[in-house]
Amino acid sequence: MKNFWKILGFEYLGCIRNKAFIIVTILILVLSLVTTSLPAIITALKFAETEDNDPDAEKPVIFISSDIYSENEIMGELAKYYPGHDIKTGKEDKESVKKNVDKGKYSFAVIYTSPLSYTYVTKNNSLYNADNEIISGATKSLYVQSFMSQNGIDPKKAAEVTNAAVSYDQITTGTDTAKSFIPVYILMCMLFVAIVSYGQLVAQSVVSEKNTRAMELLITCAKPTELMFGKVIGSGLAGLTQLTLILSVTFTSFKTVTTKHLEQKILDFLNFPLSTVLYALLFFILGYFMFAFMVGALASFAGKSEDLSNLTAPVNFIMMAVYMIMIFMSNSDNFISPFMTALSYIPLSSPLAMFMRCTLSDVAAWEICLSVAVQIITVWLTGMLAAAIYKVGVLMYGKPPRLRDIIKLTFAKK
């Protein structure tokens, strides 16, 4: 046990002192600070732009040609949608309107041909142009108001009726998937990246020690289980330290800077409930151990760094396939299907699948406990098997063995 703590401490300090590890941490922290500061930066730029604008500068012009609706009706309706434009009405033939739009005199123009139809004239039509949707909605409102006025209803009352807003309260007795989807989606992506990244950190460490022949000395001084568990736990603690630092800085920056410049609706979508964060932490630990033990054991057979990707490819492929399935299932809003339930109890897929299920749907406590128990047992069995494989692999050099050879050599030694 004494050797285990020495190996764990050595691996942990080795990771956090690694230059690449430090540089990546700093870069992520800088990116996080920049990202959370973007709303404040955009707000400042908009304010500066407003300050610098000439109040006498000409506004873009929208021209409306209509014999059907009055100038007051058109101005009152369209001014709500185009507050930064100068809306002009008049009578021009179509060719004259086209020339003025082409010359840039008008941003765009609308020529009404009937109460519910019009011709839209623009110079360039963008893929994201929403003018037609806006004008169509405004035209429908104008038509209803005009119809009601013609039937003896006051124009102001008609406008109040057609523009009436509907409000509602919602009570959700279970899980509000719509509200928690974005936070869970972000954490699920982070969960996958963290499990794979820190697992590969263990694999790289194993290959590095084998290339320097340090493994041969270590295997004579400590048990394979001490070496494997110490290495995996030490790297995991280093990863947890990095994640804690990044999330703490991001959360602090978000609360002190970002929240002041975003609408409450957006903040509600970006709200991370404590239970969701705790689930993410739990399933990160379990998923990391399963993945790290597997790739760490396979990495012990790598004679050189170039062999690592080939040896760990099957495990990486499974993790990527699981991640893609989770993406698909989350977009299909199907978290209670038998397939998703099965994935939440299968090793390697269970950390991501159960995390998605328990945060985006109603899952019984016993189901979560059963999944966690399955994962803990899998971690222990995988760790013991990884130590056995590690003991065989550390002394093997040359061409990497095939999977069946690894199994044969591992159990032949017992």
Secondary structure, 3 states (H helix, E strand, C coil): CHHHHHHHHHHHHHHHHCHHHHHHHHHHHHHHHHHHHHHHHHHHHHHHHHHHCCCCCCCCEEEEECCCCCHHHHHHHHCCCCCCCEEEEECCCHHHHHHHHHHCCCCEEEEEEECCEEEEEECCCCCCCCHHHHHHHHHHHHHHHHHHHHCCCCHHHHHHHHCCCCCCCCCCCCCCHHHHHHHHHHHHHHHHHHHHHHHHHHHHHHHHHHHCCHHHHHHHHCCHHHHHHHHHHHHHHHHHHHHHHHHHHHHHHHHHCHHHHCCHHHHHHCCCCHHHHHHHHHHHHHHHHHHHHHHHHHHCCCCCHHHHHHHHHHHHHHHHHHHHHHHHHHHCCCCCCHHHHHHCCCCCCHHHHHHHHHHHCCCCHHHHHHHHHHHHHHHHHHHHHHHHHHHHHCCCCCCCCCHHHHHHHHHHCC
